[in-house]
Amino acid sequence: MLRLMRLVEQWREILGELPSGWGRAQLRLTLEDAGDGARAAAVLAPVTPARRGTVLNFYAARRESGALPELVMRLLARLDREGIRGRLELLRTDEGEVEAALVEQPVRSTLAAEWDELVGALPPDWSDLYGEIELTSTDYLERAALLLAPVNPARYGGPVGFRFRVARRFGYGASPEMTRRCLERLDQEAIRGHVRILRALSDTKPVATQGPVWYVGGRSV
């Protein structure tokens, strides 16, 4: 009996066969082991699968009206890592509606481009800032935390995301260049969100300190 390909490889094959104007793709995952049903449904929860026994049906979408192909790829990779095997099939695709979406929806700005715009609007002598990245899905949190590690991301109460400090010349915080590189890494993995600058200072000159101290919610950050 031949071993089924990994789910990620099956998804890549399906993606390669989709028509250029596809909008939504209905997928069916048939599991090898009935005992994997509950776990597979839990992993695939972000794409809201409909489960019946060993069969899970769900949709992928080319635009943000549904589960993007990159999200499906990450979830299937998790199933692969957990040793959950099955057959992934394409049931049907919806064409035409994506063409309208391409006309109606503006091209999404990348996180790195948002960062460039925000920094470009700061005074020429800015020295320190406190920033935030808000993610569009909790599914991104674990991977984003790893990719953002060089800027020391911190979770906070509120929207899904992280806050971080940047120091332009010296002091506590990542450099602007390192911050941009980390955001590029998120863009490369199709992790969606928005960047904001919450606070910024100009021409600070710390003496025997690592830089300015901001208090947010009664604690220093």
N, C-alpha and C positions, 0 to 999 in steps of 0.2 A: 504493500500500500504506500503510495507516494505521500510524502509529508506536504501539507499545505504551505504555501509561501507565507511569510510574515504579513500581517495585516497592512503594515505601512507599504510594503512592496505591492500588494494587491491594489491599494488606493492609488499609488503612483501609476500603475498600469491603467486604471480606470480614468484618471485625470488625463492621461495621454490620449485616450480614445474619445474624450468628450468633444462635441462640436465647438467651433470657435465662438458661437453666439449663445452658449448655454447660460441659463439663468439659475435654475435649481436642479439638483440631482437627487432623486429618491434612491436610497441605498438600503440593502438588506444584509444583515450580518447573521449568518447561521453558525452557531457555536458547535464545536466538536463535543464538548463535555457539558451535559445538562447542569452539572454542579457549578458551572461558571456563570450562570445566568444572572444571579443577583449582583455579583461583583461587576460584571460587564455593564449592566444597566447603571450601576453607581458611577463607574468611570465615565460613561457616556452621558451622564446627566446633563452637562452643558448643551448637548444637542437634542435634548428631550426625546429620547427614543421611545417608540411604542413596542413593548415586549410581549411576546406570546411564547412561553416555553423557552426553547433555545433560539428563537428568532427575534431579532431586534430590527425594527425599521426606523430610519431617520433620514433627514434631509441635509444636504450641503448646499450652500448658496455662494454664488460668485461675488455678490455684493454684500453690504452689511445688513440686509434684510433677513439674514439667516446665519447659519454656522459657516464661517469661511473655511475654505479648503485647508488653510494652515492650522486652524483649530482642530478640524477632523484629524489631520495628520498627527498632531500632538497626542490626542486622545487614543488613537490607534497605537501609537508608539508605547503608551502606558500599558495597554493591553498586552502588547508584545513582551514588554519587560516583565509582566506578571505571569507570562506563560499561558495566556488565554488565546486559544487557537480557534480559527473558524474560516468560513468562506464569505468574502465580501462581494456582493453583486450589485450591479447597477440595474435598477428596475426601469427607470425612465428619466428623461430630462425635459425641462420646460425651456423652450427657446422663445426668442422674441421679446419677452418682458425685460431681459437684461439690456437689450439695445436701448429701450426707453430709459432705463435706469442710467445708462452711460451718458445720455443727453441731459437728464434732469439733475443728476448729482454731480457736484464739483469734485475734482480730484482731491483726495484727502492729503493734507500736508503731513510730512514725516515729522517724527519727534525731533530729529536733528535740525530740520528746517525751522520748526517752531522755536527751538533754542536759539538759532542764529538770529531770528527776528527779535526775540525778547532781549538778547544781549545787545543787539545793535541799537535798541531804543534806550539803553542805559546811558547815563552821563559818561563822558570820556574818562573821568577819573574814578569810576566805580572801583571798589576794592573788595567788597564782601557781599554775598547774597545768601538768602535762605529760600530754597526752591521746593517745588512739589511736582510730582508726576502722578496724575490720576489715571488709572487703568480702566479699560472698558469692561473687563471681566475678571472675576476672582480666579478664573482658570490661569491667568497670566502671573499670579503673585509669586509662586515658587520660582519659576524660571526668571522672571524679572529681577527678583532679589539677587539671584546668582550673577546675572549679567551686570547689575548695578553695583556689585560689591565694592569696586574701587572708590565709589563716592560715599560709602558708608550709609546706605539708605536706612531710614528709620520708619517703622510703621507708626501710625497715629490714629486716634479716634476720628472717624469721618469717612469720606469716600475711600474706595479701594485704591491704594497706592502707597507712595513713600515720600518722605521729605529728606532733604539733604542740604549741606552747606558747600559753598564754593568760595575760595579765596583766590583773588586774581594774581597777587604777587607773593604773599607770604601769610603765615598764620594758619588757623584751623580751617580745613575744608579742602575739597578736591580742586584741582586746577580747572579752568574753563575748558581747556583742550581735552582733559580726561573725561570731563562731564559729557562733552559732545560725543566722544568716542563711545561711551557707554550707551548713549541714546541711539547712536548708529547701530550698535549691536542689537538693541531692541527692534529697530526698524528692519534689520536683516532677518529677524525671526518672525516678522509680521505681528509683533506685540503692539496693540493699539492703545492709545491714550492721549493725554494732553499734558503739556508742561506749563507751569506757571512760576513766576517769581513773586514770592510773598513779601519779601523785605529786601532792601538793598541799602548799602552805605557807600559813601564816597570818601576817598583820601584818608582812610583810617591809618593811624600810626601807633600800633600796639607797643607798649613798653613793658618788658618782662612778662608778657602774656602771650597766649596763642591767638589772640584776636578778640573781637567784640563778643559780648554775651547777649543773646536775645531771650526774653522770657515769653513763653507761649503757654497759656493755661496754667500759669503759676509755677512753671518749671523752666529751667534753662535748656536751650537747644543748641 
